[in-house]
């Protein structure tokens, strides 16, 4: 095996494993950040608090779950592109199939609903209230009226 192919395989493995490590070690990451919050170093404490707030957000959890799906779908294409014996026709076909799969992921409402449901369940297990975050960031808009006083309003009948 040539040094380039070894580097290619390592590069692919590193990206996938980094992501997998974050996903599988979520509890350990949050525990480590909680321990750093108790640090005597004020800079370290502030950074840990900020990171923990971001990691424990529903938005972060949804993005990690979404990226997990994307990485699984692009793994085959990545292996082919990084292989030593590259066949351009096979890679183009694989790229088209991968693009089609990613479009399907994006456009399939049931898939998006399943992803959000899974993220809500994961969030609940880790102390993140998805509904509370939704209420904080999404306010119902009232339709604006020209005049909200009923005694001065007029009724138009055409």
C-alpha positions, 0 to 999 in steps of 0.5 A: 500500500502506498503512502498516499493511500494510507494518508487518504484512508487515515484522513477519511477515518479521522473525520468520521471518527471525530464526528462519531466520537462527539456523537457517542461521547455526548455525556462525557463531553458535557460532564467534562465541561461541567467539571471545567465550570468549577475551575478557579480560572475565570477564563476557563470557567467562562469558556466552559459555560459558553460551550456547555450552553451551546452543546446543550442546545436543541439546535446543536443536537439537531445539527449533530443528528443531521450531520450524522445522516449526511456523513453516513450517506456520503461515506461511500462516495468519499471512499471511492474518491479517495481510493487509489484506483479511481474510475471516473465513470463510477465516481460520477455515478456515485456522485449523482446517486449521493446528490439524489439521496441528499436531495431526498433527505432534504425534501422528505418531510417524514424524514425531517419529522423523524429526525426532529422526533429523535432529536427531541427524545435525545434532548430529553435524555440529556436534560434539554427542553426542546419545547422551552427552546422553541417557545423562547425563539419562536413567538406567534405574530399577531396580525397588525390592524390599522385601528385596534379600537372597536368603537372607532372601527367601521364595517364595509359591506360591498 
